[in-house]
């Protein structure tokens, strides 16, 4: 077992360790979710721009 974990368990700060791990994982999940949402938003923006470009192309032919 890691020495830091042993020290925390010996001192009885197991609740603090659990809260730290919970907070760290929640933050990591939030950061990952925001990155994924940014990627999806960019893909949707690219799609909308392509549709707008097609609309401009078709209007010029009329």
URUR-V107643 format. One record per residue. N is the residue number from 1. SS is DSSP state (~ for helix, > for strand, _ for the rest). OMEGA is omega as a letter, one per 40 degrees, with the letter a starting at -180 (* if undefined). BURIAL is # if it has 16 or more other C-alpha atoms within 10 Angstrom, else .. Layout:
n,ss,omega,burial
N,SS,OMEGA,BURIAL
N,SS,OMEGA,BURIAL
This chain:
n,ss,omega,burial
1,_,a,.
2,_,a,.
3,~,i,.
4,~,i,.
5,~,i,.
6,~,a,.
7,~,a,.
8,~,a,.
9,~,i,.
10,~,a,.
11,~,i,.
12,_,a,.
13,_,a,.
14,~,i,.
15,~,i,.
16,~,i,.
17,~,i,.
18,~,i,.
19,~,i,.
20,~,i,.
21,~,i,.
22,~,i,.
23,~,i,.
24,~,a,.
25,~,i,.
26,~,i,.
27,~,i,.
28,~,i,.
29,~,i,.
30,~,i,.
31,~,i,.
32,~,a,.
33,~,i,.
34,~,i,.
35,~,i,.
36,~,i,.
37,~,i,.
38,~,i,.
39,~,a,.
40,~,i,.
41,~,i,.
42,~,i,.
43,~,i,.
44,~,i,.
45,~,i,.
46,~,i,.
47,~,a,.
48,~,i,.
49,~,i,.
50,~,i,.
51,~,i,.
52,~,i,.
53,~,i,.
54,~,i,.
55,~,i,.
56,~,i,.
57,~,a,.
58,~,i,.
59,~,a,.
60,~,a,.
61,~,a,.
62,_,*,.
